[in-house]
Amino acid sequence: MALLSRRHVIGLGVGALAAARWRPAGAAGGGGSEAHGMSAFGDLRYPADFRHFDYVNTAAPKGGMFSLIPSVRAYNQSYFTFNSFNAYVLKGEGAQGMDMTFAPLMVRASDEPDAMYGLAAKSVWISDDKTTYRFTMRPEARFHDGSKLTAHDAAFSLTALKQKGHPLIIVQLRDMLKAEAPDDATLIVTFAEKRARDVPLYVASLPIFSKAYYSSRPFEESTLDVPLGSGPYKVGKYEVNRFVEYERVKDWWAADLPASRGSYNFDIVRYEFYRDRDVAFEGFTGKNYLYREELTARIWATRYDFHAVKDGRVRLETLPDDTPSGAQGWFINMRRDKFKDPRVREALIYAFDFEWTNKTIMFDAYARTVSPFQNSDMMASGPPSPEELKLLEPFRGQVPDEVFGPPFVPPVSDGSGQDRALLRKAQQLLNEAGCVVKDGRRLLPNGEPFTIEFLFDEPSLKAHHAPYIKNLGTLGIEASPRLVDAVQYRARVEDFDFDMTMERFSASATPGDSMRPFFSSQAAATKGSYNLAGIASPAIDALIEKIIGAENRAELTVACRAFDRLFRAGRYWVPQWYSTKHRVAYWDQFGHPDKLPRYAQGVGAPEIWWYDAAGAAKIEQAK
């Protein structure tokens, strides 16, 4: 999920799942069910004999280059640099795009909330108690060197990731007990009895590495050695910290499978890296890269008037984003004593004038974020329903009373930049928390000055911090911006070495076990997790389990709304903004489906876009 003036988008989940209820003709008895795909609550859009996803263009031409700068990241990746081709461990800065070089067991359908269909695995048998998943591997699956990809490689990969992968992977695999391969064709994955609903789906989405390749190499090291892959692309040319190219594997073994047809159309996908997104914009105008999702409203409103836009060589599109927008804001590190009092955290919310910032800096391009499930029906509103109350009542007296009324919504300012009424409220809250002013300085209860350092890694964010820091100064708080490079930023955030930092978490349409790395008490104590605020609440932990254990979408929605009330009552962040649109600009040599799938990451680029040779020729002629 990326919109706004912030590219820090971290995926909150890959969806959740239970066994799909398909049973092919002639399936053997003895319990369990076999299927060509899986989904959260048993529904699959596509039958076993489907030919391709409905949203792709199966006649799309192959060829050309698609080049871009990163706008999303996962695990150890950075937006600004890379120094490793191992993108699934903690060490190093993983190269963007490495996921394209590996084939997982199954792949997502972008027109369904969470369904997956077979890739390296052609089917899966699921035991009635949902603890055993037996994947049947495709005999034609191959690594790029021509060697067979077998169940032994898949079992090795899952075991290695569970033991040595990035901490976020380890957390999400905790309910996977083991992965075994009795033969080349059969992968058996065993899960805990009360495993989270989405763990099997997460398992099916993970990359499959070559067991032979890693027999002589350490799995967990940062390295520029290119690992042996099996996906639609392989690493091509690269220059550390500057760019990396991926070359299409033209004889890819899975190219004609139903889940692949019409996808992976470009001969080369190239990621460019810039230290500053404003500088990167200049690179786009000079055609140093060809596609840009514009995340800064100021640039979209004021700078897309260069000659190539006016003469039609660069195309601008505003495309809908109907997915949950997730949580964007300044996260407050409660591991530090000065932020432990919720009144202090609420005062920080009152000091931020969103209305002024949106109008003055962001050209009224955004709406206020209030919930981690923004732009979805999982958001809480009004008083709790009877079903929500049933989940919340056990915690009455342990959580704020407001949980049992309408959910907290950030205040609306007068748009002046320094709303006196809101600042007086903030001052009142700070005083009540024992943070008084002496000689013009706000002091903590222990008598030390109240200081806040805002940690970020992109120069263009200075403008968004400045008015907020000014308002904090009027309250006597000594706030300051701290701009660091991408490597230092990631190291400090993973070590929770910050006061407040700006981040955005994307949300799945079907949240599940992936909630744990973001909001659980376990994650609060796990370095490298996404629980930036340090949330450690038994009530929130319990609601995460309710979300994970939901038997149907109605139960899931109720549990998410109850969770939302608890989260918002905790004042763990200063909510920022969101948009329901993607702003994209590209040199007009690409095509894309007329109707993009609702659940595609971004706008489905580059996966389901294609090269337009005629458009490229026109651009060359217009030089």
C-alpha positions in Angstrom: 0.0 0.0 0.0 1.9 3.7 -1.3 0.2 7.1 -1.7 1.2 10.4 -0.1 4.5 12.0 0.4 5.8 8.9 2.0 7.1 5.8 0.3 7.6 3.7 3.4 5.1 1.1 2.8 5.4 -2.2 4.6 3.0 -5.0 3.7 0.7 -5.9 6.6 0.0 -9.5 5.6 -0.4 -11.6 2.6 -3.9 -12.6 3.5 -5.2 -15.5 5.4 -6.5 -18.9 4.6 -8.3 -22.1 5.3 -8.8 -25.1 3.0 -10.6 -24.4 -0.3 -13.6 -26.7 -0.7 -12.8 -28.0 -4.2 -12.6 -31.7 -4.6 -11.5 -33.0 -8.0 -13.3 -35.9 -9.6 -11.8 -39.2 -8.7 -10.1 -37.9 -5.6 -9.2 -40.6 -3.1 -11.2 -41.0 0.1 -9.9 -41.1 3.6 -10.7 -37.5 4.6 -9.1 -34.2 3.8 -9.6 -32.3 0.6 -7.4 -31.6 -2.5 -7.5 -28.4 -4.4 -5.7 -26.4 -7.1 -5.8 -23.3 -4.8 -6.5 -22.0 -1.4 -8.4 -19.0 0.1 -9.3 -17.6 3.5 -12.8 -18.8 3.8 -13.0 -21.5 1.1 -14.1 -19.5 -1.9 -12.2 -19.6 -5.2 -13.1 -17.6 -8.2 -11.3 -19.8 -10.7 -12.0 -23.5 -11.2 -9.4 -26.2 -11.6 -9.4 -26.0 -15.4 -9.0 -22.2 -15.6 -6.8 -20.9 -18.4 -5.7 -17.6 -17.1 -6.6 -14.8 -14.7 -9.4 -12.7 -16.1 -7.6 -9.4 -15.7 -4.5 -10.2 -17.8 -3.9 -9.6 -21.5 -2.9 -13.0 -22.8 -2.0 -11.3 -26.1 0.4 -8.9 -24.5 3.6 -8.6 -26.5 6.9 -9.6 -24.8 9.8 -7.3 -24.9 11.1 -3.9 -23.9 12.3 -2.5 -20.6 10.3 -1.3 -17.6 12.3 0.9 -15.2 11.2 2.4 -12.0 12.3 3.5 -8.5 11.1 1.5 -5.5 7.9 2.5 -3.8 7.4 -0.5 -1.5 9.8 -2.7 0.4 9.9 -5.9 2.4 12.2 -7.4 5.0 15.7 -6.0 4.7 15.1 -3.9 1.5 15.6 -0.2 1.3 14.1 2.4 -1.0 17.4 4.2 -1.6 20.1 1.5 -2.0 21.1 -2.1 -2.0 24.2 -4.1 -1.3 23.0 -7.7 -1.1 21.1 -10.2 -3.2 19.9 -12.0 -0.1 16.6 -10.2 0.5 15.1 -12.6 3.1 17.5 -12.2 6.0 18.2 -9.5 8.5 21.8 -8.6 7.3 22.4 -6.2 4.4 20.2 -4.1 2.2 18.4 -6.5 0.0 17.9 -5.7 -3.7 14.4 -4.7 -4.8 12.9 -7.2 -7.2 14.6 -10.4 -6.0 11.1 -12.0 -5.4 10.8 -12.1 -9.2 13.8 -14.5 -9.4 12.1 -17.3 -7.3 9.1 -19.4 -7.8 6.9 -20.0 -4.8 4.5 -22.9 -4.3 1.5 -20.7 -5.1 0.8 -17.2 -6.3 -1.9 -14.6 -5.5 -4.9 -13.8 -7.7 -5.1 -10.1 -7.8 -8.9 -10.0 -8.3 -9.6 -11.9 -5.1 -8.9 -10.8 -1.5 -6.6 -13.7 -0.6 -6.9 -16.6 -3.0 -3.8 -18.4 -4.3 -3.3 -20.8 -7.1 -0.6 -23.4 -7.9 2.8 -22.5 -9.4 5.7 -24.8 -8.3 3.0 -26.9 -6.6 0.2 -28.0 -8.9 -2.2 -28.9 -6.0 -2.5 -29.2 -2.2 -4.2 -31.8 -0.1 -5.3 -30.5 3.3 -6.2 -32.8 6.3 -9.6 -32.4 7.9 -7.9 -30.9 11.1 -5.9 -28.4 8.9 -2.6 -29.4 10.5 -1.2 -31.2 7.4 -0.8 -29.7 4.0 0.6 -32.0 1.3 1.8 -30.2 -1.8 2.3 -32.1 -5.1 5.1 -30.5 -7.0 5.1 -29.9 -10.7 7.6 -32.3 -12.4 8.5 -29.6 -15.0 9.7 -27.1 -12.4 13.3 -26.1 -13.0 16.0 -23.8 -11.6 17.7 -21.4 -14.0 20.6 -23.8 -14.5 18.2 -26.5 -15.7 18.3 -28.6 -12.5 15.0 -29.9 -11.2 13.1 -28.0 -8.5 11.8 -30.6 -6.1 10.0 -31.0 -2.8 13.4 -31.3 -1.2 14.3 -27.8 -2.2 10.9 -26.5 -0.9 11.4 -28.3 2.5 14.9 -26.9 2.8 13.8 -23.4 2.0 11.0 -23.4 4.6 13.2 -24.9 7.2 16.0 -22.4 6.5 13.6 -19.4 6.6 12.1 -20.6 9.9 15.5 -20.9 11.5 17.6 -18.3 9.8 15.4 -15.9 7.9 14.5 -12.3 8.6 12.9 -12.0 12.1 9.6 -11.1 10.5 9.6 -14.4 8.6 10.5 -16.3 11.7 7.7 -14.8 13.7 5.2 -15.6 10.9 6.4 -19.2 10.7 6.2 -20.0 14.4 3.1 -22.2 13.8 4.8 -24.2 11.0 6.2 -27.1 12.9 8.1 -28.8 10.1 8.5 -29.2 6.3 9.4 -32.6 4.9 9.9 -34.2 1.5 9.4 -38.0 1.4 10.2 -37.8 -2.3 10.9 -35.3 -5.1 7.2 -34.8 -5.8 5.7 -34.5 -2.3 6.1 -31.7 0.2 4.5 -32.2 3.6 4.1 -29.2 5.8 2.9 -29.7 9.4 1.3 -26.9 11.4 0.5 -26.5 15.1 -3.1 -27.5 16.0 -4.2 -24.0 16.8 -2.1 -22.4 14.1 -3.0 -19.0 12.7 -5.4 -19.1 9.8 -3.0 -17.5 7.3 0.2 -19.3 8.1 -0.3 -21.9 5.3 -0.9 -19.2 2.8 2.2 -17.4 3.9 4.2 -20.6 3.5 2.9 -21.1 0.0 4.0 -17.5 -0.9 7.6 -17.9 0.2 10.5 -18.3 -2.3 11.9 -21.8 -3.0 15.7 -21.8 -2.9 18.1 -24.5 -4.3 19.2 -26.9 -1.6 22.2 -27.8 -3.7 23.3 -24.2 -4.1 23.2 -23.5 -0.3 24.9 -26.8 0.5 28.2 -24.9 0.2 27.1 -21.4 1.2 25.8 -19.8 4.4 22.1 -19.0 4.1 22.0 -16.1 6.5 24.8 -13.9 5.1 24.6 -10.7 3.2 26.2 -11.3 -0.2 26.4 -10.1 -3.8 26.6 -13.6 -5.1 23.5 -14.1 -7.2 21.5 -17.0 -5.8 20.2 -19.7 -8.1 16.6 -18.9 -8.9 13.6 -20.4 -10.6 11.3 -17.5 -11.3 10.4 -15.5 -14.4 13.5 -13.3 -14.1 17.1 -13.6 -13.2 19.6 -11.0 -12.1 21.3 -9.2 -15.0 23.5 -6.1 -14.9 23.8 -4.2 -11.7 25.8 -1.5 -9.9 25.7 -1.6 -6.1 23.7 1.4 -4.7 22.8 2.6 -8.2 20.7 0.1 -10.2 19.8 -3.5 -10.7 18.4 -5.2 -13.8 16.4 -8.4 -14.0 16.3 -10.2 -17.4 13.3 -12.2 -18.4 13.9 -16.0 -18.6 12.6 -16.6 -22.1 12.3 -20.3 -21.7 10.8 -20.1 -18.2 9.3 -23.4 -17.3 6.1 -21.8 -15.8 5.4 -19.3 -18.6 2.4 -21.1 -19.9 0.8 -22.1 -16.6 -2.7 -20.5 -15.9 -1.3 -18.4 -13.1 1.4 -17.0 -15.3 -0.2 -16.3 -18.7 -0.3 -12.6 -19.6 2.2 -11.7 -16.9 5.9 -11.0 -16.8 6.0 -9.4 -20.2 9.0 -7.1 -20.1 12.4 -8.4 -21.2 14.1 -6.3 -18.6 12.8 -4.8 -15.3 15.2 -2.3 -13.9 15.2 -0.6 -10.5 17.0 2.7 -10.1 18.1 4.0 -6.7 18.3 7.6 -5.6 19.1 9.0 -2.2 16.5 11.8 -2.6 13.1 11.4 -4.2 13.1 15.0 -5.4 16.4 14.3 -7.3 14.7 11.1 -8.6 12.0 13.2 -10.1 14.6 15.0 -12.2 15.9 11.6 -13.3 12.4 10.8 -14.5 12.0 14.0 -16.5 15.3 13.1 -18.2 14.0 9.6 -19.0 16.6 8.0 -16.8 13.8 5.7 -15.8 10.3 5.3 -17.3 7.7 4.8 -14.7 7.0 6.7 -11.5 4.2 6.4 -8.9 4.1 9.9 -7.5 3.8 9.8 -3.8 4.3 13.5 -3.1 1.3 15.7 -3.7 3.4 18.9 -4.0 5.3 17.4 -7.0 2.1 16.1 -8.6 0.4 19.4 -8.4 3.3 21.7 -9.4 6.0 19.9 -11.4 4.3 17.7 -14.0 4.2 20.5 -16.6 7.5 19.7 -18.3 7.7 19.5 -22.0 7.3 15.7 -22.4 4.0 15.9 -20.5 2.8 18.8 -22.6 3.6 17.0 -25.9 2.2 13.7 -24.8 5.4 11.6 -24.5 4.8 11.3 -20.8 1.3 10.1 -19.7 -0.3 10.9 -16.4 -3.0 8.7 -14.9 -5.0 8.7 -11.6 -6.0 5.2 -10.9 -8.3 4.0 -8.1 -7.0 2.3 -5.0 -9.8 0.3 -3.4 -7.6 -1.7 -1.0 -7.4 -1.0 2.7 -5.0 2.0 3.0 -3.5 0.9 6.3 -1.8 3.0 8.9 0.4 6.0 8.2 1.7 8.2 10.9 4.4 9.1 13.4 4.9 6.1 15.6 5.7 6.9 19.2 8.3 4.7 20.8 6.8 3.7 24.2 9.9 1.8 25.2 11.1 5.2 26.3 9.9 6.3 29.6 8.8 9.8 28.5 6.2 8.3 26.2 4.7 5.7 28.5 1.8 8.0 29.7 -1.1 8.0 27.2 -1.9 11.6 28.1 1.5 12.6 26.7 0.9 10.7 23.5 -2.5 12.2 23.1 -1.0 15.7 23.6 1.3 14.9 20.7 -1.7 14.1 18.5 -3.4 17.4 19.4 -0.2 19.3 18.4 -0.3 18.1 14.8 -2.4 20.4 12.5 -3.3 18.0 9.7 -5.7 20.5 8.0 -3.0 23.2 7.7 -0.4 20.6 6.5 -2.8 19.1 3.9 -3.8 22.5 2.6 -0.4 24.2 2.6 2.0 21.5 1.8 0.0 18.7 0.1 -2.5 20.7 -2.0 -5.6 19.2 -0.2 -4.7 15.8 -1.8 -5.4 13.7 1.2 -7.9 12.7 3.9 -7.0 12.1 7.5 -6.1 8.6 8.6 -7.7 7.5 11.8 -7.4 3.7 11.7 -5.0 0.9 10.8 -7.8 -0.4 8.6 -8.4 2.9 6.8 -10.5 2.7 3.7 -12.1 -0.6 4.6 -15.2 -2.0 6.3 -12.9 -3.3 9.1 -12.7 0.2 10.6 -14.7 0.8 13.8 -17.4 3.6 13.8 -20.0 4.7 16.3 -20.7 2.6 19.4 -19.6 -1.0 19.5 -22.1 -3.5 18.1 -23.3 -6.3 20.4 -20.8 -8.7 18.6 -17.9 -6.3 19.2 -18.9 -5.8 22.9 -18.9 -9.6 23.4 -15.2 -9.5 22.4 -14.3 -6.4 24.4 -16.2 -7.0 27.7 -13.6 -9.4 29.2 -11.2 -6.4 29.3 -13.5 -3.8 30.9 -11.5 -2.2 33.7 -8.3 -3.1 32.0 -8.6 -0.9 29.0 -9.7 2.8 28.7 -13.5 3.3 29.1 -13.7 4.9 25.6 -13.2 1.5 24.1 -16.9 0.9 24.9 -18.0 4.0 23.1 -17.3 5.7 19.8 -13.7 5.2 18.7 -11.1 7.9 19.1 -10.9 10.3 16.1 -8.1 12.9 15.9 -9.3 16.5 16.4 -10.0 18.7 13.4 -8.1 22.0 13.6 -9.1 25.5 12.3 -6.5 25.2 9.6 -4.4 28.1 10.9 -1.3 26.0 11.6 -1.5 26.8 15.3 -5.0 26.1 16.6 -5.0 27.7 20.0 -7.8 25.5 21.4 -6.1 22.3 20.4 -2.7 23.5 21.7 -4.4 24.4 25.0 -5.8 20.9 25.2 -2.3 19.5 24.5 -0.9 21.7 27.3 -3.6 20.5 29.7 -2.8 16.9 29.0 0.9 17.4 29.4 0.4 19.2 32.7 -1.9 16.4 34.0 0.9 13.9 33.1 3.4 15.9 35.2 5.2 17.5 32.3 5.2 21.1 33.4 6.8 24.2 32.0 9.6 25.9 33.9 11.5 28.9 32.5 9.9 28.3 29.1 11.0 24.7 28.8 8.7 21.6 29.1 10.1 19.2 31.7 9.5 15.6 32.2 8.3 14.4 35.7 11.9 13.6 36.6 12.9 17.2 35.9 14.7 16.5 32.6 13.9 18.6 29.5 11.2 17.0 27.3 13.0 16.4 24.0 11.8 14.6 20.9 14.0 13.5 17.9 12.1 12.7 14.7 14.0 10.1 12.7 13.6 9.9 8.9 15.7 9.2 5.8 14.2 11.3 3.0 15.0 15.0 2.6 11.5 15.7 1.1 9.9 14.9 4.5 11.5 17.9 6.2 8.6 20.1 5.1 6.0 17.8 6.7 8.0 17.7 10.0 8.7 21.5 10.3 5.2 22.8 11.2 4.6 19.9 13.6 8.0 20.6 15.3 7.1 24.3 15.5 3.8 23.5 17.3 5.7 21.2 19.8 8.0 24.1 20.4 5.1 26.3 21.4 4.4 23.7 24.1 7.9 23.9 25.4 9.0 20.6 23.9 12.5 20.6 22.3 11.7 18.7 19.1 14.2 18.3 16.3 14.4 16.5 12.9 17.1 13.9 12.4 17.8 13.0 8.8 20.0 10.0 8.3 21.0 7.8 5.3 18.9 4.7 4.4 21.3 2.2 6.0 21.5 4.1 9.3 17.8 4.6 9.3 17.0 0.9 8.9 19.6 0.0 11.5 18.2 2.4 14.1 14.6 1.5 13.5 15.3 -2.2 13.7 17.1 -1.6 17.0 14.2 0.6 18.1 16.7 3.5 18.6 14.3 6.4 18.0 11.8 8.7 19.7 9.3 9.0 16.8 9.5 7.9 13.2 7.2 8.2 10.2 6.0 4.9 8.7 3.2 3.4 6.7 1.9 -0.1 7.1 -0.3 -1.6 4.4 -3.2 -3.8 5.4 -4.4 -7.0 3.8 -8.0 -7.4 2.9 -8.0 -10.5 5.1 -5.7 -9.8 8.1 -4.4 -12.8 10.1 -1.2 -13.9 11.6 0.6 -11.1 9.9 -0.9 -8.8 12.6 1.6 -10.2 15.1 4.8 -8.6 13.8 3.1 -5.2 13.8 1.0 -5.2 17.1 1.8 -8.1 19.4 3.7 -8.1 22.7 6.1 -10.7 21.3 6.9 -8.4 18.4 7.4 -5.4 20.8 10.4 -7.3 22.2 11.7 -8.6 18.8 14.3 -6.4 17.2 13.6 -5.9 13.5 9.9 -6.3 14.0 7.4 -3.7 12.7 5.9 -3.0 16.2 7.6 0.4 16.2 5.5 1.8 19.0 6.3 -1.1 21.4 2.7 -2.1 21.8 2.5 -4.8 24.6 -1.2 -5.1 25.5 -2.8 -8.4 26.6 -6.1 -7.1 25.3 -4.6 -6.4 21.8 -2.9 -9.8 21.9 -6.2 -11.4 22.6 -8.0 -9.5 19.8 -5.2 -10.6 17.4 -6.0 -14.2 18.2 -9.7 -13.5 17.6 -8.8 -12.1 14.2 -6.6 -15.1 13.4 -9.3 -17.5 14.6 -12.3 -16.0 12.7 -14.2 -18.7 10.9 -15.8 -16.4 8.3 -15.5 -12.9 6.9 -18.3 -11.5 9.2 -16.5 -12.7 12.3 -13.2 -11.3 10.9 -14.8 -7.9 10.4 -16.2 -7.8 13.9 -12.9 -8.8 15.4 -11.0 -6.2 13.4 -13.4 -3.5 14.5 -13.0 -4.5 18.1 -9.2 -4.4 17.6 -9.4 -1.0 16.0 -11.1 0.4 19.1 -8.4 -0.9 21.3 -5.6 0.4 19.0 -7.1 3.8 18.7 -7.7 4.1 22.4 -4.0 3.4 23.0 -2.7 6.6 21.3 0.2 4.7 19.9 0.8 7.0 17.0 0.1 10.5 15.5 -2.2 9.5 12.5 -1.4 11.3 9.2 -3.1 10.9 5.9 -4.1 8.6 3.1 -5.5 8.7 -0.5 -7.8 6.5 -2.5 -5.9 7.0 -5.7 -2.7 6.1 -7.3 -0.9 8.9 -9.2 1.3 7.4 -11.9 3.4 8.9 -14.6 5.1 7.0 -17.3 6.8 7.5 -20.7 4.1 6.5 -23.0 5.5 3.2 -24.2 3.6 0.9 -21.9 0.1 -0.7 -22.0 -2.0 -2.0 -19.1 -5.3 -3.8 -18.7 -8.3 -1.4 -19.1 -9.6 -2.6 -15.7 -6.9 -3.2 -13.2 -7.6 -5.9 -10.5 -8.7 -4.5 -7.2 -6.2 -6.3 -5.0 -3.0 -5.8 -7.1 0.0 -4.4 -5.4 0.2 -0.8 -6.6 -1.4 -0.8 -10.1 -0.1 -4.2 -11.2 3.1 -2.8 -12.6 5.2 -4.3 -14.0 3.7 -7.7 -13.6 0.7 -7.4 -15.9 1.7 -4.3 -17.9 3.5 -4.7 -21.3 5.7 -2.9 -23.7 4.2 -0.7 -26.5 6.7 -0.7 -29.3 4.6 1.8 -31.4 4.5 4.2 -28.5 8.2 3.9 -28.0 8.8 4.7 -31.6 6.7 7.8 -31.4 8.7 9.0 -28.4 11.9 8.5 -30.4 10.5 10.4 -33.4 9.5 13.3 -31.2 13.0 13.9 -29.9 
